[in-house]
């Protein structure tokens, strides 16, 4: 089963969510029947903390003011695949 986890920031900028979501993902990854991907916003603290997420992390850099958290790559996730 494929599971996508959507969270705000992938660093401690998200407060306690970073810790709780990363532990939830770790628990789910222990089951080989699950394929987990974690989607979230990247900031300057995301790279040093990427070990916490492992290969399941899909991060999006933000543009504009940090408080806004606009990421250009998000819309592509929700677009239906195009056939060629």
N, C-alpha and C positions, 0 to 999 in steps of 0.2 A: 504494500500500500504506500502511495506517495502522500506525504504530509508537508504542507507549506505553513510555516509559522511567520506571521507578520508582526513585527514589533517596531517601536519607534527608533531610538538610537541603539547601535550595536556596541556601545561603550557605557561606562558608568554615568554618562550624561543622562541616561534614562532613569537614574536612581536605582531603586531596588529591582526594577524590571530586568535589568541586565543579569543580575544574579539568579533570579527565579526562573526566567525564561531559559537561560543557558543550562540550568540544572534539569529543567523539564526536557529540553532537547537531548541532553545527555542520557536521561532515562529512556527516552523513546529510541535513541540510537542503539541501545543495548539489545533491542529486538531486531533480529536480522530480516524480519518481514517488512520493516518500515524503511523507507527512503525519505530522509528529512532534509528540507532546505529552510534556512532562516533568512528572511528578507528584512532589511532595515537600513537606516541612514548611517553614513560613515562621517566621522569627524576626525580631528587630529589624534584622538586617543584610540581609535578603532584598530589600527594596525598593531600597536603593542599588545592589545587585548585579544587579537584574533585567535590565539591558541584556545581560548575558551570555547569558540564556536567550531573550530576545525574546518574540514572541507565543506561543511553544510552551509557556510556563510555566503550570502549574496549581498554585497553592500553597494550602496548608491551614494556617491559624493553629492553634497548639497551645493547649491548656487544661491547667491544672494545672502541676506542677513541670516546668521545662525539661528536666531529665534524663530525664523519662518520655516526652515528645513525643506526648501523646495529641491526636489531631485528629478532631473529630466528623464531618467531611465525608468521611473515608475510606470508611466502610461504604456510602455512597450510590454510590460508584464501582463496587462489586462486585455491587450488586443488579441483577437482571434488569429490563429496561424493562417498565413496566406498559402494558397496552393499554387504551384507553378505549372 
